Each structure stands twice: as C-alpha cells, then as structure tokens.
C-alpha cells in the first residue's frame, strides 16, 4: 500500500507564491510523481508530473510559472508555484504511478486559494 501526504496549501494573493510538498510512504517502486488539481465544477486536470528519468510534463496554463522537483531518495515531490492567478484556485492532489502494473495512487488533496 502506498500513502501520499500533501502539505503547503493556503490562501495567497494574486501574484504570490506557494510551495506544495508530497511524501510517499510504503514499499514500492515509483515510476512518476506529480500534481493534479480540481476546481469546483471542473474535472481533475494534470498540473505537472516527473518520471524517474526526470522527464517533465506541464499543463500549458502553468508553464513558466510552476516548477516540479523530485527527490527520489526521499520519495518526495514538490511543486513550486509562482505568479499565482485566481484561476489556479483548486484542490491540488499528489499522484504517484507505482510498480510494474503502473497503479495510480492519490493523496487526500490540499486547498490552494488565490484571492485578494
């Protein structure tokens, strides 16, 4: 069993920054770790992911503003979010794709609110 624990969500003003962290625990081999988000009334969408080989994928709406980091030794993924906009408001979920079966695991979510 894989457990993902997120932290770092908060209320921030437009133009501000936040740093989200996620730590994975359990016995496993992680293929990718990353972040998704879900705004009220919308589907969950990819924000950013990184493979073990450091290949990254970013949503177009966050490119140049968000950066994803991984520490494979610590099973940690961090999302640095700069120049935040009100449309970034959402619940952010940590995701890990694990094992030979590429099973998906999700964190409980952390709220990010961008508002003045």
C-alpha positions as CSV (number, residue, x, y, z in Angstrom):
1,X,0.0,0.0,0.0
2,X,1.2,3.5,-0.9
3,X,0.3,6.5,1.1
4,X,0.7,10.1,-0.2
5,X,0.6,13.0,2.2
6,X,0.5,16.6,0.9
7,X,1.1,19.8,2.6
8,X,1.5,23.5,1.7
9,X,-1.9,24.6,0.5
10,X,-3.0,28.0,1.7
11,X,-4.7,31.3,0.8
12,X,-2.5,33.6,-1.2
13,X,-2.9,36.9,-3.1
14,X,-2.7,37.0,-6.9
15,X,1.0,37.2,-7.9
16,X,2.1,35.4,-4.8
17,X,3.9,32.1,-4.4
18,X,3.2,28.7,-2.7
19,X,5.2,25.5,-2.3
20,X,3.4,22.2,-2.2
21,X,5.1,19.1,-0.9
22,X,4.1,15.4,-1.1
23,X,5.8,12.5,0.6
24,X,5.1,8.9,-0.4
25,X,5.4,6.1,2.1
26,X,5.3,2.3,1.7
27,X,7.2,-0.4,-0.1
28,X,7.1,0.3,-3.8
29,X,8.9,1.4,-7.0
30,X,7.6,4.8,-8.2
31,X,7.5,5.5,-11.9
32,X,6.1,9.0,-11.9
33,X,5.1,11.5,-9.3
34,X,3.2,14.7,-9.9
35,X,0.3,17.0,-9.2
36,X,-3.2,17.3,-10.5
37,X,-5.9,19.9,-9.5
38,X,-9.6,20.1,-9.4
39,X,-11.5,23.3,-9.3
40,X,-15.2,23.5,-8.3
41,X,-17.4,22.2,-11.1
42,X,-14.5,21.1,-13.2
43,X,-12.7,17.8,-13.9
44,X,-9.4,16.9,-12.3
45,X,-6.6,18.1,-14.6
46,X,-2.9,17.5,-14.8
47,X,-0.7,20.2,-13.5
48,X,2.8,18.7,-13.7
49,X,4.5,15.3,-13.5
50,X,8.0,14.0,-13.5
51,X,9.2,10.5,-14.3
52,X,12.2,8.7,-12.7
53,X,14.2,9.8,-15.7
54,X,13.4,13.4,-14.9
55,X,11.1,13.9,-17.9
56,X,8.6,16.5,-17.0
57,X,5.1,17.4,-18.3
58,X,3.4,20.7,-17.5
59,X,0.0,21.9,-18.3
60,X,0.1,24.8,-20.7
61,X,-1.6,27.1,-18.3
62,X,1.2,26.7,-15.7
63,X,4.3,26.6,-17.9
64,X,6.8,29.2,-16.9
65,X,5.1,29.8,-13.5
66,X,5.2,26.4,-11.8
67,X,8.2,24.1,-11.3
68,X,8.2,20.5,-10.2
69,X,11.0,18.9,-8.3
70,X,11.5,15.3,-7.2
71,X,13.8,13.7,-4.6
72,X,13.7,10.0,-5.5
73,X,15.7,9.0,-2.5
74,X,13.1,10.6,-0.2
75,X,10.1,9.7,-2.3
76,X,9.2,13.4,-2.3
77,X,7.7,15.7,-5.0
78,X,7.5,19.4,-4.7
79,X,5.5,21.9,-6.7
80,X,6.8,25.5,-6.6
81,X,4.0,27.8,-7.8
82,X,4.9,31.4,-8.6
83,X,2.9,34.3,-10.1
84,X,-0.3,32.7,-8.9
85,X,-3.6,33.6,-10.5
86,X,-7.2,33.3,-9.3
87,X,-7.8,30.6,-11.9
88,X,-5.2,28.5,-10.1
89,X,-7.6,28.1,-7.2
90,X,-8.3,24.4,-6.7
91,X,-7.7,21.4,-4.6
92,X,-4.3,20.0,-5.5
93,X,-3.7,16.3,-5.4
94,X,-0.5,14.4,-5.3
95,X,-0.3,11.5,-7.7
96,X,2.1,8.5,-7.9
97,X,2.3,5.8,-10.6
98,X,3.8,2.8,-8.9
99,X,5.1,-0.6,-9.8
100,X,5.2,-2.8,-12.8
101,X,1.4,-2.5,-13.1
102,X,1.6,1.3,-13.1
103,X,-1.0,1.6,-10.4
104,X,-2.3,5.1,-9.6
105,X,-2.3,6.4,-6.0
106,X,-3.7,9.7,-4.8
107,X,-3.2,12.0,-1.8
108,X,-6.1,13.5,0.1
109,X,-5.7,16.9,-1.5
110,X,-4.7,20.3,-0.3
111,X,-6.6,23.5,-0.9
112,X,-5.0,26.4,-2.8
113,X,-7.0,29.6,-2.9
114,X,-5.7,32.6,-4.9
115,X,-7.7,35.7,-4.0
116,X,-7.3,39.3,-2.9
